[in-house]
Amino acid sequence: MSTISIRLSDDLDARLSEESRFASQPKSLLVRTALEQFLAGRRRERLLARLAAAAAATETDAMEFAAEALPFDNESLALAERRNPAAESPGSDRES
């Protein structure tokens, strides 16, 4: 296990000492736990930011693809509607 040295303000040191006494745990354990939680939170934030960026890029790509495909969709729909005589006849909204 590595050892590091950090400087704490008097107030932070007093709060850490108080928590250490209250929790009956060494200061080093409290600092290690807090640091682990902090680093895990930062890692989670970075992951969420990457996921959000990927989702935004995917949404943009999907919208571009949809815009490119729209004329083909419209053409296919027009062809299908012309081939479906029931679509033009009255009462065609009944189910078979």
N, C-alpha and C positions, 0 to 999 in steps of 0.2 A: 504494500500500500504506500502510495506517495504521500509526502508531507508538503503542505504549502503554508505560506505565511500571508495573512491579510491584515489590513489596517481597518479597524472599526471605529466609528465615532463613539464618543463616550455614551451617548444615548442608546445607540444600537447594542453596544456591549452590555449595558445595564439591562436592556430588554432581553437579550440573549441569556444573561445570567439568571434573570428572574424566571424565564421559561425553563431553563435547565433545572433550577431548584423545584419548580412546580411539577415538571414532568419526571423528575428523578432520573434524568438522562444527561450524559456528558454534553457539553457545548459542541464538541466535534461531531457527535452523532446528529445533533439537531441541524448543524450547518450542512453536513453531508446530505441529510434527508431533504433539506430545503433546496440545496443545489441540484440534487437529482430531480426533484419536482420541477424546478425552474427550467432545467435543460430539457426535460421531457415535454414541458409545455411549449418551449421554443421550437422543438422538433415538430410537435404536432401543428403549431401555427404555420411552419414552413411547408409541411405536407399539405395542409388545407389550402394554402396559397397556391401551391403547384396544382392541386386538384381543381381549384377554381379557375386557374389560368387554362388548364387543359380543357375544362368544360366550356369555357368561353370560346376557346379556339375551335372546339368541336362544334359548338353551336354556330359559330361563324361559318365553318366549313359546311355544315349541314344546310344552312340558309343559302349559301352560294350554290350548293348542289341542287337544292330545291328550286332556286331561281333558274338554273340552267335546264332543269328537267320540266319545268312548267309548260313550255310550248309543246313538248312531246306528250305530256299528260293531257293537255287540252285537245291535241290532235287525236289522240286515242279515244278520248271521251266523245268527241264529235263523230268519229267513225263508228263507235259502238252505238251511239244514239241513232245514227242513220240506218244501221242494220237492225235495229230493234223496232219492228212495226208496232208493237204493243205500247211503246212509249208515246206514240203519236195518236193512238186511238182512244176515244172516250171510254171511261170506266177502266182504264188500264191500271189503276192503283189498287185493284183487288189482288189478293194473294192467291196463287194457284193451289 
